[in-house]
Amino acid sequence: MNRLPLLPFAALLLAACTGTEEGTLPVRLAVLTDGGATLRAVTTRGTGVQPVPVPDDPDPISVNGGVALGTLPGGKRFALTLTGGIESRAVNLADPQPFAAPFDVPGFSPPCLKTTVLNAQRDRLLTLSECENGRQQLALYRTDGTLVWRALPPVAYVPTDPDAPPTRLALTRTNNVDIAIVARPALGGGSEVLRVASETGREVADVSDPVPTPAIRDLAPASSGVIYAATDAGIQPLTETGVPNAQAALAAFGTGRVDRIWTSVGSGVGGSLIAAWRDTALSGGGSEPLRLWDAAGGRTSAVTVVNVAELRDVTFAPDGNLYALTRTALTSYDVLFGLSQGNWRATTLLYNLSGGQAVTWLVP
């Protein structure tokens, strides 16, 4: 399968500053809306100007229990996570190809999939099943849909506090061994982290004992193999044991609470971009800054892209844009011009949405 060339962000930034159109290309955004019941798409033409929707997009389709989206290698297909399983779909939203059944063996239960993440290399997917009884199950896949391993962590604590940290996943690789990181709410407050791996190649992976940590709100991979954690005291890398390292916190984002974090690994523009947002839904809502930092750009502090409420997902695309999905709209922001000139050239691509949930980029 062909892979997109990895374009250094500095090279794209130079193209933006000089007015050239190197590295630009059409991009299609797959969007999950209506609380996971509708899959739709919008295509933009990236030619050094604001992206413009084109009229040849596929019609929206209904799906059953949509959960998450993820771009697969090459950008021509994407993984659609449904509550009952994962399937690969083509850039026109059609040609569904199911992944292997995750838990159809003794000792495991039918899936109630809640989330799926890819690693920085975009060659593995990790999905989490969590049914109402608090039982969690994990499955690790190759991007062709074949199963690598499954795992059965100990029963999770189900908190009653609405502000308890959520369960978040990340994938990293050490000495050619894929390691799943699970951060989940802990009894007594904060989070606990489990590491899951199969060093012997068994189809049932080993699960570590949980390690208590401060509250972890989100996880995201960096191209260096580091996993960043969004915490109540800023963005901190995880140590080898899975504990956030407060001493190595990213000063660019300060020490305030962060609820969501996204990185640009696997986007085609390098892996140095980090976006962060604070969710105030439980404290009355309202807009909060979506902040962006280029770790390789020399800037010492993150900049505000936009003040936004009800942010649901963000994706960095190979055309140099950041696409932000709220509950009701999908908007593009020009990262190149934004960082260099303060002009984000915001363009609303979809509006009047209901229950925006997930977005990912494709190459039409």
C-alpha positions in Angstrom: 0.0 0.0 0.0 1.4 3.4 -1.0 2.1 5.8 1.8 1.9 9.6 1.6 5.3 11.4 1.6 6.1 12.8 5.0 6.5 16.6 4.3 8.5 18.5 6.9 6.3 21.2 8.5 9.1 23.7 8.1 9.1 23.1 4.3 5.4 23.6 4.1 5.7 26.8 6.2 8.3 28.1 3.8 6.0 27.4 0.9 3.2 29.3 2.6 5.5 32.3 3.3 6.8 32.5 -0.3 3.4 32.0 -1.9 4.2 28.7 -3.6 1.8 25.8 -3.6 4.2 22.9 -2.8 2.7 20.1 -0.8 -0.9 21.1 -1.3 -3.4 18.6 -2.5 -7.2 17.8 -2.4 -8.3 16.5 0.9 -11.6 14.7 1.8 -12.8 14.8 5.4 -14.8 11.8 6.6 -17.1 13.0 9.4 -19.2 11.1 11.9 -22.3 13.0 13.0 -25.8 12.6 14.6 -24.1 11.0 17.6 -22.6 8.3 15.4 -25.6 7.5 13.2 -24.4 9.3 10.0 -21.2 9.1 8.1 -20.7 12.0 5.6 -17.8 13.5 3.7 -16.7 16.9 2.4 -13.8 17.5 -0.1 -11.6 20.6 -0.3 -9.2 21.7 -3.0 -6.0 22.9 -1.4 -4.3 25.3 -3.8 -2.6 27.8 -1.6 -5.9 29.5 -0.8 -8.7 28.8 1.6 -10.1 25.3 1.0 -13.3 25.3 -1.0 -15.9 22.4 -0.8 -16.4 20.6 -4.2 -19.8 19.3 -5.4 -18.9 15.6 -6.0 -18.9 14.4 -2.5 -20.6 11.0 -1.7 -24.0 11.1 -0.2 -24.2 10.7 3.6 -24.9 7.2 4.8 -26.5 5.7 7.9 -24.3 3.6 10.2 -25.2 1.6 13.3 -23.4 2.9 16.4 -20.5 4.9 15.0 -17.8 5.5 17.5 -14.5 6.7 15.9 -12.7 7.3 12.6 -9.0 6.9 11.7 -7.0 7.3 8.5 -5.3 4.2 7.3 -1.9 4.1 5.6 -2.0 5.8 2.2 -5.0 7.9 3.0 -7.3 6.0 0.6 -9.2 4.1 3.3 -10.2 4.7 6.8 -11.2 2.7 9.9 -14.7 3.1 11.1 -15.3 1.9 14.6 -18.8 0.8 15.4 -20.0 -0.5 18.7 -20.0 -4.0 17.3 -16.7 -4.1 15.5 -14.3 -2.2 13.2 -14.5 -2.0 9.4 -12.3 -0.4 6.7 -14.0 1.8 4.2 -12.9 3.4 0.9 -12.5 7.1 0.3 -16.1 7.2 -1.1 -17.4 5.9 2.2 -18.3 2.6 0.5 -16.7 -0.9 0.2 -16.9 -1.9 3.9 -14.4 -4.6 4.8 -14.8 -5.9 8.4 -11.8 -6.4 10.7 -11.5 -9.8 12.4 -13.9 -10.3 15.2 -12.2 -9.1 18.3 -13.5 -11.3 21.2 -15.1 -14.4 19.7 -13.1 -16.8 22.0 -13.9 -18.3 25.4 -13.4 -16.0 28.3 -14.3 -12.8 26.3 -17.7 -11.1 25.7 -19.4 -9.6 22.7 -17.9 -6.2 22.0 -19.3 -2.8 23.2 -16.6 -0.7 21.5 -16.0 2.7 22.9 -12.9 4.1 21.3 -10.1 3.2 18.9 -6.6 4.8 18.4 -3.7 4.4 16.0 -0.1 4.5 16.9 2.3 7.1 15.6 3.4 4.8 12.7 -0.2 4.3 11.7 0.3 0.5 11.3 -1.5 -0.7 14.4 -5.0 0.1 15.9 -6.0 -0.4 19.5 -9.7 -0.6 20.4 -11.5 -0.7 23.7 -14.7 -2.5 24.6 -16.5 -1.4 27.7 -19.9 -2.7 28.5 -22.2 -1.5 31.3 -20.8 -3.9 33.9 -17.5 -2.1 33.9 -15.7 -5.0 32.2 -13.1 -3.8 29.7 -11.6 -5.7 26.8 -8.8 -4.7 24.4 -7.9 -5.8 20.8 -4.8 -4.8 18.8 -5.0 -4.9 15.0 -2.8 -4.5 12.0 -4.2 -2.0 9.6 -5.3 -4.8 7.2 -7.8 -5.9 9.8 -6.0 -8.9 11.1 -5.9 -9.4 14.9 -2.5 -9.2 16.7 -3.8 -9.9 20.3 -6.7 -9.4 22.6 -6.5 -8.7 26.4 -8.8 -8.7 29.4 -7.8 -6.1 32.0 -9.2 -6.4 35.5 -12.7 -4.9 36.0 -12.7 -1.2 35.9 -13.9 1.2 38.6 -17.1 3.0 37.4 -17.1 6.5 38.9 -20.2 8.4 39.8 -18.4 11.8 39.7 -19.2 13.4 36.2 -15.8 15.1 36.3 -13.8 11.9 36.9 -11.1 11.3 34.2 -12.3 9.2 31.2 -10.7 6.0 29.9 -8.1 6.9 27.3 -5.8 4.8 25.1 -2.5 5.1 23.4 -0.1 2.9 21.6 3.7 2.9 21.6 6.4 0.5 20.5 9.6 -0.5 22.3 12.1 -3.0 20.9 9.6 -4.0 18.2 7.0 -4.8 20.9 3.6 -3.0 20.7 2.6 -1.6 24.1 -0.9 -0.5 24.8 -1.4 2.3 27.4 -4.7 2.4 29.2 -5.5 5.3 31.5 -8.7 5.0 33.4 -10.4 6.4 36.5 -9.2 5.0 39.8 -11.0 4.3 43.0 -10.3 7.1 45.4 -9.7 9.7 42.6 -7.2 10.4 39.8 -6.3 7.8 37.2 -4.6 4.4 37.0 -2.5 3.3 34.1 -2.2 -0.3 32.8 0.4 -1.4 30.2 -0.6 -4.3 27.9 1.7 -6.2 25.6 2.4 -9.7 24.2 6.2 -10.1 24.1 5.9 -13.8 23.3 3.5 -13.4 20.4 0.6 -15.0 22.2 -2.9 -13.9 21.1 -3.8 -13.1 24.7 -1.7 -10.2 25.9 -0.3 -9.7 29.4 -1.8 -6.9 31.5 0.4 -5.1 34.1 -0.8 -4.2 37.6 -2.4 -0.7 37.6 -0.2 2.2 38.6 -1.9 5.1 40.3 -1.4 8.5 38.7 -2.9 12.0 38.9 -5.9 12.5 36.7 -5.2 11.9 33.0 -7.8 13.5 30.7 -6.4 12.5 27.3 -3.4 10.8 25.6 -1.8 11.4 22.3 1.4 10.0 20.6 4.3 12.0 19.4 6.7 11.0 16.5 9.5 10.5 19.0 7.7 7.6 20.6 6.6 9.7 23.5 3.0 9.6 24.7 1.7 12.9 25.9 -0.9 13.2 28.7 -3.4 16.0 29.2 -3.6 16.5 32.9 -5.0 19.0 35.4 -1.5 20.6 35.5 -0.8 20.9 31.7 0.6 18.5 29.1 3.1 16.0 30.4 5.0 13.1 28.8 4.5 9.6 30.3 7.4 7.9 31.8 8.3 4.3 31.0 5.9 3.2 33.8 3.1 5.3 32.4 3.1 8.0 35.0 2.9 11.7 33.8 6.3 13.4 34.3 5.5 16.8 35.8 9.2 17.8 35.6 9.1 17.5 31.8 5.8 19.3 31.3 5.5 21.3 28.0 6.0 24.8 29.2 4.4 26.1 26.0 0.9 25.2 27.4 1.4 26.4 30.9 0.2 24.5 34.0 -3.6 24.9 33.7 -5.9 21.9 33.1 -6.1 20.4 29.6 -8.9 18.0 28.6 -8.1 17.2 25.0 -4.8 16.9 23.1 -4.1 16.1 19.4 -0.8 15.7 17.6 0.1 15.8 13.9 1.9 12.4 13.7 0.9 10.5 10.6 -0.7 13.6 9.0 1.9 14.2 6.2 3.1 17.5 7.7 5.5 15.9 10.3 4.8 15.2 13.9 5.8 18.4 15.7 2.3 20.1 16.0 0.4 19.8 19.2 -3.1 21.1 19.8 -4.9 21.3 23.2 -8.2 22.4 24.5 -9.9 22.8 27.9 -13.5 21.4 28.1 -15.7 23.5 30.4 -19.0 21.6 29.7 -19.3 20.6 33.4 -18.8 24.2 34.7 -21.3 26.0 32.5 -19.7 25.6 29.1 -18.6 28.5 27.0 -15.8 29.0 24.6 -12.2 28.0 25.4 -9.1 28.6 23.3 -7.9 25.8 21.0 -4.2 26.3 21.3 -1.5 25.1 18.9 2.3 24.7 19.3 4.9 23.7 16.8 7.5 21.9 18.9 10.1 22.3 16.1 9.3 25.9 15.3 11.2 27.8 18.0 8.2 29.4 19.6 8.2 29.2 23.4 4.4 29.4 23.9 1.3 28.0 22.2 -0.9 30.3 20.2 -4.7 30.5 20.1 -6.2 29.3 16.9 -9.8 30.0 17.9 -12.0 30.2 21.0 -14.5 27.4 20.6 -17.2 25.6 22.5 -18.4 21.9 22.3 -15.2 20.8 20.4 -15.5 17.1 19.6 -12.4 16.2 17.4 -9.5 17.6 15.5 -7.4 16.3 12.6 -4.3 17.6 11.0 -4.3 17.0 7.2 -1.6 16.9 4.5 -2.9 20.2 3.0 -1.5 22.1 6.0 -4.9 22.7 7.6 -6.2 21.8 11.0 -9.8 20.7 10.8 -11.9 21.2 14.0 -15.2 19.5 14.5 -17.7 20.8 17.0 -21.1 19.5 17.8 -22.6 21.6 15.0 -19.9 22.5 12.5 -16.6 21.5 10.7 -14.1 24.4 10.2 -10.7 24.5 8.6 -7.8 26.6 9.9 -4.6 27.3 7.9 -1.8 26.2 10.2 0.9 27.5 7.9 -0.4 31.1 7.6 -1.7 31.0 11.2 1.7 30.3 12.7 3.6 32.6 10.4 1.2 35.5 10.0 -1.5 35.1 12.6 -4.1 34.6 9.8 -5.9 31.3 10.3 -8.1 31.8 7.3 -11.0 30.0 9.0 -13.5 28.4 6.6 -16.7 26.6 7.7 -17.1 23.5 5.6 -20.1 21.9 7.2 -22.7 23.6 9.5 -26.0 22.9 11.1 -24.7 19.5 12.1 -26.3 17.4 14.8 -24.1 15.6 17.2 -20.7 16.0 15.5 -18.5 13.2 16.9 -15.3 12.4 14.9 -13.4 13.6 11.8 -10.4 12.2 9.8 -8.7 13.1 6.6 -8.5 11.1 3.3 -7.0 11.6 -0.2 -9.7 11.5 -2.8 
